[in-house]
Amino acid sequence: MPNVNGTWIMYGVEWDDPECLHTVDDAIAYINEVGFLPLFKNEIPGFSLEERTVPQHWWSGDAKVDPWEWREIIAASGKVAYGKFFDKKAGFISLKWLPFFANYRRDGYDFDSRWEDGKASRRQKLIMDLFEHYEELYSSELKKDAGFGKGGEKGFDGIITDLQMKTYLVVKAFRQRKNKKGESYGWPIAVYATPEKLFGYEHVRSQYDEDPQDSKETIANHIREIYPIATENQIKKILK
């Protein structure tokens, strides 16, 4: 989704194109079929949800056909992992492939071990420590409770993105916040959780007995198989 002279350009297909995904169920089925999928167009042609949907339906607000609305439904479904997984941009990973990404991206470390070996930052730990006490956290709560914001720690958005890239956090849902009366207000915002809490500790870490580089090569080989036009540099950028 490039920006040309201040205008966002969407790529996609016509409604009657055989490759068009018409419903959120179609999208979930396709993600599970291919294994993982960025939300928006990237270096690999055709490797995105954007390029398999109708451009005019984006941001229409109609959840039946709007892929922007679908991402909220998919995140809350528990059938697919959603987060910033591809070159620091949003996308989806099927539950089948999540353990391979977790093993590769974490380099075989759970977060505590990463911290103990000096491979995690103090600000990352401020965030991850909260998930020892909470099943989920709104992004606004997470930012406040971890000590970020005005007069506090800096770089919250970048750190949250990095923790998603390493698969330590995923977006569990998008929800409106609630006031003191319990009334919902504002736009839906991201709710974060650990994939272990969502999809099971044993499942997420089930590839930990494999060398992380082997998991990386398994993922790369899968991309080569389903998108044979992808170059090695394109694959490397998606997986880094």
MOHUUR-V171447 format. One record per pair of residues at least 24 apart in sequence whose ideal C-beta (glycine too) atoms are under 8 Angstrom apart, sorted by the first residue. I is the first residue (numbers start at 0). J is the second residue. D is the distance in whole Angstrom. If there is no record, write none. Layout:
I/J/D
I/J/D
This chain:
0/39/4
0/40/6
0/49/6
1/40/8
9/49/6
9/54/4
9/57/6
10/40/5
10/49/6
10/50/5
10/54/7
11/49/6
11/50/6
11/51/7
11/52/5
11/53/6
11/54/4
12/50/7
12/51/6
12/52/7
12/53/7
13/53/7
14/53/5
18/51/6
19/51/6
19/52/7
19/53/7
20/48/7
20/51/5
20/52/6
20/66/8
21/64/7
22/63/7
22/64/8
23/62/7
23/68/8
23/69/4
23/72/5
23/73/7
26/52/8
26/66/7
26/69/5
26/73/7
27/73/6
27/76/7
27/78/6
27/79/6
30/73/8
30/79/5
30/91/5
30/93/6
31/78/8
31/79/7
31/93/5
31/95/7
33/225/6
34/92/8
34/93/5
34/95/7
34/96/4
34/221/6
34/225/8
35/84/7
35/85/8
35/90/7
35/91/6
35/92/4
35/93/6
35/96/5
35/100/7
35/218/8
36/90/6
36/91/5
37/84/8
37/85/4
37/86/8
37/88/6
37/89/7
37/90/4
37/91/8
37/237/7
38/66/8
38/70/6
38/88/7
38/89/4
38/90/5
38/91/7
39/88/6
39/89/7
41/85/7
41/86/7
41/88/7
41/237/7
42/232/8
42/233/4
42/236/6
42/237/7
43/222/7
43/226/5
43/228/8
43/229/5
43/233/5
43/234/8
43/237/7
44/226/8
44/228/6
45/226/7
46/222/8
46/226/5
46/229/7
46/237/8
47/90/8
48/91/7
70/173/8
71/172/7
71/173/4
71/187/6
74/170/5
74/171/7
74/172/6
74/173/6
75/171/7
75/172/4
75/173/7
77/197/7
77/198/8
80/166/8
80/169/5
80/194/6
80/197/8
80/198/7
81/169/6
81/170/5
82/163/4
82/166/8
82/168/7
82/169/4
82/170/5
83/160/5
83/163/4
83/164/6
84/163/6
84/164/7
84/166/7
85/237/5
86/236/6
86/237/6
86/239/7
87/160/5
87/164/6
94/198/6
94/202/7
96/218/7
96/221/8
97/166/7
97/194/6
97/198/7
97/202/8
97/203/6
98/202/7
98/203/6
98/204/7
98/205/5
98/206/4
99/206/6
99/214/5
99/217/6
99/218/6
100/166/6
100/214/8
100/218/7
101/166/5
101/194/7
101/203/5
101/204/7
101/206/7
102/204/8
102/206/4
102/207/6
102/209/6
102/211/5
102/214/4
103/211/5
103/212/8
103/214/4
103/215/4
103/218/7
103/238/8
104/164/6
104/165/5
104/166/5
105/165/6
105/166/6
105/167/7
105/211/7
106/211/5
107/207/6
107/210/8
107/211/5
109/204/7
110/167/5
120/158/7
122/147/8
122/152/6
122/154/7
122/158/5
123/158/6
123/161/7
123/162/6
125/152/7
126/158/6
126/159/7
126/162/7
126/168/8
127/162/7
127/167/6
127/168/8
130/168/8
130/192/7
130/193/5
130/196/7
134/192/6
134/196/6
135/171/5
135/172/8
135/190/5
135/191/7
135/192/4
135/196/8
136/190/7
136/191/6
136/192/8
137/174/7
137/176/6
137/188/6
137/189/8
137/190/5
137/191/8
138/188/5
138/189/5
138/190/7
138/191/6
139/176/7
139/188/6
141/191/6
159/191/7
166/194/6
166/203/8
167/193/7
167/194/8
168/192/7
168/193/6
168/194/8
169/193/7
169/194/5
169/197/7
171/197/6
